[in-house]
Amino acid sequence: MASLGLTELKKRDNIEIFLHKWKNNEDFLFIDKQTRKLPKYNEQIADILRSAVKGDPIAINLITRDKNIRKLLPLNQIQKTSEFGGRGGGGGAGVANEKFLIDQLKSFMVSTPVTIAFESGKKTFVVNNVTDVVGAGTDTAGSKKSDVNLITTSGQVPISIKQEDAGGWESSDRLFRDAGTKLIEKLLDKDEIQLTGGSPGDVSLNRVVAMEATVKEQTITVFGSDIIVKDGAIIVRSFRKNDFSYNFSKNRIEVRVYDIYKTLNDIPKEKKPIWVIRNQRGRKSLPNYPGLRTEMKISKYAMSTSARAGRLPPLLISLEKRNEYDLEDDILRY
């Protein structure tokens, strides 16, 4: 497995995720497959690491060559997990992002109840009388989409967190299984796609298949059963420390964010939900076609995916054309 390096820490907000884990004495996965904690957090070395990530040659030399620093901060022994762009371990950068939000909000909640305001330009999402903040990402029963719940004196307000570079809305292995199978079979009959491989290995599509989603399909996969019903919101941001501040005159915590979605109309065109079937080794979204994955992606994915060598550009099926594949009805959870 690849070790964590400065290259990974330069991406997105990985440096803040790393330092947050170190400062809070959280476990790291090492390349020997053992989970351990780093030596006690050292602010001076943390500053050197920040400078190294920014490209300072002296700091880079210290982080990579100084024996004492490498003993306290053994980057080359830490595994590059999914938190930092790898494929193993962790829980993903999204989970770390949610935890960072919770921890930062709690650090400002000296007395409660308190008002929390998420702000993006002229958009604001204000929740009054907040007494606590709790993680909710593991509770997906009944199609819930909340990642974080704001506990108020009158109930819970669900918040779904998306990072700016998120490319997908939902992994739809179950929801799109039957419809996806029907779609692939119809496309094969019409000779609009080709599959290679199989029996018993993975099959491979010669192009990405995308299909426009109905309003109901978009709503359930984006907002689930809780966000709109309970007056919640989708908050778009890879959080940083300087996003958070306390407004004494208004007695509220203010959080700077990238965007706020409360309805489908709030979502930019390039991020509208769209069904996608693509190649992914080992995936079994469609039982008869191993090696294919079904997802609800952002529209930009299907519109900007380039044709690779030997593959055609993406095939897009519009709402008006869905009836040709017997998929005119809404694809919903029951």
C-alpha positions as CSV (number, residue, x, y, z in Angstrom):
1,M,0.0,0.0,0.0
2,A,1.2,3.5,-0.8
3,S,2.4,5.7,2.1
4,L,1.1,9.2,2.8
5,G,3.3,12.0,1.4
6,L,3.3,15.7,0.8
7,T,1.7,15.2,-2.6
8,E,-1.5,13.8,-1.0
9,L,-1.5,16.5,1.7
10,K,-1.5,19.2,-0.9
11,K,-4.8,18.0,-2.3
12,R,-8.2,19.4,-1.3
13,D,-8.2,20.1,2.5
14,N,-6.1,17.0,3.4
15,I,-3.5,18.9,5.4
16,E,-6.3,20.1,7.8
17,I,-7.8,16.7,8.0
18,F,-4.4,15.2,8.9
19,L,-3.6,17.9,11.5
20,H,-7.0,17.6,13.0
21,K,-6.6,13.8,13.5
22,W,-3.1,14.3,14.9
23,K,-4.1,17.1,17.3
24,N,-7.1,15.0,18.6
25,N,-4.9,12.0,19.1
26,E,-6.9,9.9,16.6
27,D,-5.7,6.6,15.1
28,F,-3.8,6.4,11.8
29,L,-3.4,3.3,9.7
30,F,0.2,2.4,9.1
31,I,1.7,0.6,6.1
32,D,2.3,-2.5,8.3
33,K,-1.5,-2.6,8.5
34,Q,-1.4,-1.7,12.2
35,T,-3.5,1.1,13.7
36,R,-1.6,3.5,16.0
37,K,-1.5,7.0,17.2
38,L,1.3,9.5,16.4
39,P,3.5,11.0,19.1
40,K,2.0,13.9,21.0
41,Y,0.9,16.8,18.7
42,N,3.7,19.4,18.2
43,E,2.6,22.8,16.9
44,Q,6.0,23.7,15.7
45,I,6.3,20.6,13.5
46,A,2.8,21.1,12.4
47,D,3.8,24.6,11.1
48,I,6.8,23.1,9.3
49,L,4.5,20.6,7.7
50,R,2.1,23.3,6.6
51,S,5.0,25.2,5.0
52,A,6.2,22.0,3.3
53,V,2.8,21.4,1.8
54,K,2.9,25.0,0.4
55,G,6.2,24.2,-1.3
56,D,8.8,25.7,1.0
57,P,12.1,23.9,0.2
58,I,13.6,24.3,3.7
59,A,10.4,22.9,5.3
60,I,10.3,20.0,2.7
61,N,13.9,19.1,3.5
62,L,13.1,19.1,7.3
63,I,10.0,17.0,6.9
64,T,11.6,14.4,4.6
65,R,15.2,14.3,6.0
66,D,15.5,15.5,9.6
67,K,15.7,12.3,11.7
68,N,14.1,13.9,14.8
69,I,11.2,15.3,12.9
70,R,10.7,12.0,11.0
71,K,10.6,10.2,14.3
72,L,7.8,12.4,15.6
73,L,6.0,12.6,12.2
74,P,6.7,9.4,10.2
75,L,4.7,10.3,7.0
76,N,6.4,7.6,5.0
77,Q,5.0,4.9,7.4
78,I,1.4,6.1,7.4
79,Q,-0.8,4.5,4.8
80,K,-2.6,6.7,2.2
81,T,-6.2,5.7,3.1
82,S,-9.4,7.0,1.5
83,E,-9.4,10.0,3.7
84,F,-6.4,11.3,1.7
85,G,-7.3,10.0,-1.7
86,G,-6.3,6.3,-1.4
87,R,-8.6,3.2,-1.6
88,G,-8.2,1.6,1.8
89,G,-9.2,2.0,5.4
90,G,-10.4,5.3,6.9
91,G,-14.0,6.2,6.3
92,G,-13.3,8.7,3.6
93,A,-12.6,12.4,3.5
94,G,-16.3,13.0,3.7
95,V,-16.5,11.4,7.1
96,A,-13.5,13.4,8.3
97,N,-15.2,16.6,6.9
98,E,-18.4,15.9,8.9
99,K,-16.4,15.2,12.1
100,F,-14.5,18.4,11.6
101,L,-17.7,20.4,11.3
102,I,-19.1,18.8,14.5
103,D,-15.9,19.4,16.5
104,Q,-15.7,23.0,15.3
105,L,-19.3,23.8,16.1
106,K,-19.0,22.3,19.5
107,S,-15.9,24.3,20.3
108,F,-17.9,27.5,19.8
109,M,-20.9,26.3,21.8
110,V,-19.8,27.7,25.2
111,S,-23.4,28.2,26.3
112,T,-26.6,26.9,24.8
113,P,-29.0,27.3,23.2
114,V,-27.2,29.1,20.4
115,T,-28.0,30.1,16.8
116,I,-26.0,28.6,13.9
117,A,-25.9,30.4,10.5
118,F,-24.5,28.8,7.4
119,E,-23.7,31.6,4.9
120,S,-22.9,31.4,1.2
121,G,-23.0,34.9,-0.5
122,K,-26.6,36.0,-0.3
123,K,-27.8,32.5,0.7
124,T,-28.1,31.8,4.4
125,F,-29.5,28.8,6.4
126,V,-30.2,29.7,10.0
127,V,-31.0,27.3,12.8
128,N,-32.1,28.8,16.1
129,N,-32.0,27.4,19.6
130,V,-29.3,24.7,19.0
131,T,-28.3,22.8,22.1
132,D,-26.1,20.1,20.5
133,V,-24.6,18.7,17.3
134,V,-24.4,15.0,16.6
135,G,-23.2,12.8,13.7
136,A,-25.9,10.9,11.9
137,G,-24.2,9.5,8.8
138,T,-24.6,5.9,9.8
139,D,-28.4,6.1,10.3
140,T,-29.6,5.7,6.7
141,A,-32.8,3.7,7.6
142,G,-35.9,4.9,5.7
143,S,-33.8,6.7,3.1
144,K,-32.4,9.3,5.5
145,K,-29.7,11.6,4.0
146,S,-28.6,13.5,7.1
147,D,-24.9,13.4,8.0
148,V,-25.1,15.8,10.9
149,N,-28.2,16.6,13.1
150,L,-28.5,20.0,14.9
151,I,-30.4,19.3,18.1
152,T,-32.7,22.2,19.0
153,T,-35.1,22.9,21.8
154,S,-37.9,21.9,19.4
155,G,-36.4,18.9,17.7
156,Q,-33.7,17.9,15.2
157,V,-32.7,19.7,12.0
158,P,-30.9,17.4,9.5
159,I,-27.9,18.5,7.5
160,S,-26.3,16.7,4.6
161,I,-22.7,17.6,3.9
162,K,-21.1,17.6,0.4
163,Q,-17.6,18.6,-0.4
164,E,-17.1,21.0,-3.4
165,D,-15.4,18.3,-5.5
166,A,-18.0,15.6,-4.8
167,G,-18.9,13.8,-8.1
168,G,-21.8,11.6,-6.9
169,W,-25.1,11.8,-5.1
170,E,-25.6,8.2,-4.3
171,S,-24.3,4.7,-4.9
172,S,-27.5,3.1,-6.3
173,D,-26.7,-0.6,-6.4
174,R,-30.1,-1.6,-5.1
175,L,-32.3,1.3,-6.3
176,F,-31.2,1.2,-9.9
177,R,-30.6,-2.6,-10.1
178,D,-33.7,-3.6,-12.0
179,A,-34.0,-0.5,-14.1
180,G,-30.3,-0.6,-14.9
181,T,-30.5,-4.2,-16.0
182,K,-33.4,-3.5,-18.2
183,L,-31.6,-0.5,-19.7
184,I,-28.4,-2.4,-20.5
185,E,-30.4,-5.2,-22.1
186,K,-32.4,-2.7,-24.3
187,L,-29.2,-0.9,-25.3
188,L,-27.6,-4.2,-26.3
189,D,-30.7,-5.1,-28.4
190,K,-30.5,-1.7,-30.1
191,D,-26.8,-2.2,-30.6
192,E,-26.1,1.2,-28.9
193,I,-23.5,-0.3,-26.6
194,Q,-21.1,-3.1,-26.7
195,L,-19.9,-5.4,-23.8
196,T,-16.6,-7.3,-23.8
197,G,-15.3,-9.9,-21.3
198,G,-17.5,-11.9,-19.0
199,S,-18.0,-15.6,-18.3
200,P,-17.0,-15.7,-15.5
201,G,-15.0,-12.4,-15.3
202,D,-16.1,-8.8,-15.3
203,V,-17.7,-7.3,-18.4
204,S,-16.6,-3.9,-19.8
205,L,-18.7,-1.2,-21.4
206,N,-17.4,0.6,-24.5
207,R,-19.0,3.8,-23.2
208,V,-20.5,5.4,-20.1
209,V,-24.3,5.2,-20.1
210,A,-26.2,8.1,-18.6
211,M,-29.9,8.7,-18.2
212,E,-31.7,11.8,-17.1
213,A,-33.6,11.5,-13.8
214,T,-37.2,12.6,-13.1
215,V,-37.9,15.2,-10.4
216,K,-39.1,12.5,-8.0
217,E,-35.9,10.4,-8.6
218,Q,-33.7,13.4,-8.0
219,T,-35.5,14.4,-4.9
220,I,-35.3,11.1,-3.2
221,T,-31.7,10.4,-4.0
222,V,-30.5,14.0,-3.1
223,F,-32.8,14.9,-0.2
224,G,-33.9,11.5,1.0
225,S,-36.8,11.2,3.4
226,D,-35.6,13.7,6.0
227,I,-33.9,16.9,4.6
228,I,-36.8,18.7,3.1
229,V,-39.5,17.2,5.4
230,K,-37.6,18.4,8.5
231,D,-36.6,21.8,7.0
232,G,-32.9,20.8,6.7
233,A,-30.4,21.6,4.0
234,I,-27.5,20.3,2.0
235,I,-24.3,22.2,2.9
236,V,-21.5,22.2,0.4
237,R,-18.1,22.8,1.9
238,S,-14.7,21.2,2.6
239,F,-14.5,22.9,6.0
240,R,-11.5,24.8,7.2
241,K,-10.9,26.5,10.6
242,N,-11.3,30.0,9.3
243,D,-14.8,29.1,8.0
244,F,-16.0,29.4,11.6
245,S,-16.6,32.5,13.7
246,Y,-18.8,33.8,16.5
247,N,-20.9,36.9,16.0
248,F,-21.2,38.4,19.5
249,S,-23.8,41.1,18.5
250,K,-26.1,38.4,17.1
251,N,-25.1,35.7,19.5
252,R,-24.6,33.1,16.8
253,I,-22.0,30.8,15.3
254,E,-21.4,31.8,11.6
255,V,-20.1,29.2,9.1
256,R,-18.9,30.3,5.7
257,V,-19.8,27.6,3.1
258,Y,-19.5,27.1,-0.6
259,D,-23.2,26.6,-1.3
260,I,-26.6,25.7,0.2
261,Y,-29.3,23.5,-1.3
262,K,-32.8,23.4,0.1
263,T,-34.6,22.5,-3.1
264,L,-33.7,21.0,-6.5
265,N,-33.8,24.6,-7.9
266,D,-30.8,25.5,-5.7
267,I,-28.6,22.9,-7.4
268,P,-26.5,24.2,-10.3
269,K,-27.1,22.7,-13.7
270,E,-23.8,20.9,-13.8
271,K,-24.5,19.2,-10.5
272,K,-28.0,18.0,-11.2
273,P,-28.5,14.3,-10.4
274,I,-28.2,11.9,-13.3
275,W,-28.2,8.1,-13.5
276,V,-24.9,6.6,-14.6
277,I,-23.7,3.1,-15.5
278,R,-20.0,2.7,-15.8
279,N,-17.2,0.2,-15.5
280,Q,-15.7,-0.7,-12.2
281,R,-13.8,-3.9,-11.6
282,G,-15.3,-6.3,-9.0
283,R,-18.5,-4.3,-8.8
284,K,-21.8,-6.3,-8.9
285,S,-24.5,-3.6,-9.1
286,L,-26.2,-5.5,-11.9
287,P,-26.2,-9.3,-11.1
288,N,-26.1,-10.3,-14.7
289,Y,-23.3,-7.9,-15.6
290,P,-20.4,-8.0,-13.1
291,G,-18.0,-5.2,-13.5
292,L,-20.6,-2.5,-14.0
293,R,-21.5,0.1,-11.4
294,T,-24.8,2.1,-11.1
295,E,-24.7,5.5,-9.5
296,M,-26.6,8.8,-9.2
297,K,-23.8,11.1,-10.4
298,I,-23.6,14.9,-11.0
299,S,-24.5,15.8,-14.6
300,K,-21.0,17.2,-15.2
301,Y,-19.6,13.7,-14.9
302,A,-21.6,12.4,-17.9
303,M,-21.2,15.7,-19.9
304,S,-17.4,15.9,-19.4
305,T,-16.3,12.3,-19.4
306,S,-13.9,11.9,-22.4
307,A,-13.9,9.0,-24.7
308,R,-10.9,6.8,-23.8
309,A,-8.9,4.7,-26.3
310,G,-11.3,2.2,-27.8
311,R,-14.4,3.7,-26.2
312,L,-17.1,5.9,-27.5
313,P,-18.3,9.2,-25.9
314,P,-20.9,8.9,-23.2
315,L,-24.4,7.9,-24.3
316,L,-27.1,10.2,-22.8
317,I,-30.7,9.2,-22.7
318,S,-33.0,12.1,-22.2
319,L,-36.3,12.1,-20.2
320,E,-38.2,12.2,-23.5
321,K,-36.4,9.1,-24.7
322,R,-36.8,7.0,-21.6
323,N,-40.1,5.5,-22.9
324,E,-38.1,3.8,-25.7
325,Y,-36.4,1.7,-23.0
326,D,-39.6,1.1,-20.9
327,L,-38.3,3.3,-18.2
328,E,-40.7,6.2,-18.3
329,D,-42.0,5.6,-14.8
330,D,-40.3,7.0,-11.7
331,I,-37.7,4.7,-10.1
332,L,-38.4,5.0,-6.4
333,R,-37.8,3.1,-3.2
334,Y,-40.7,1.1,-1.8
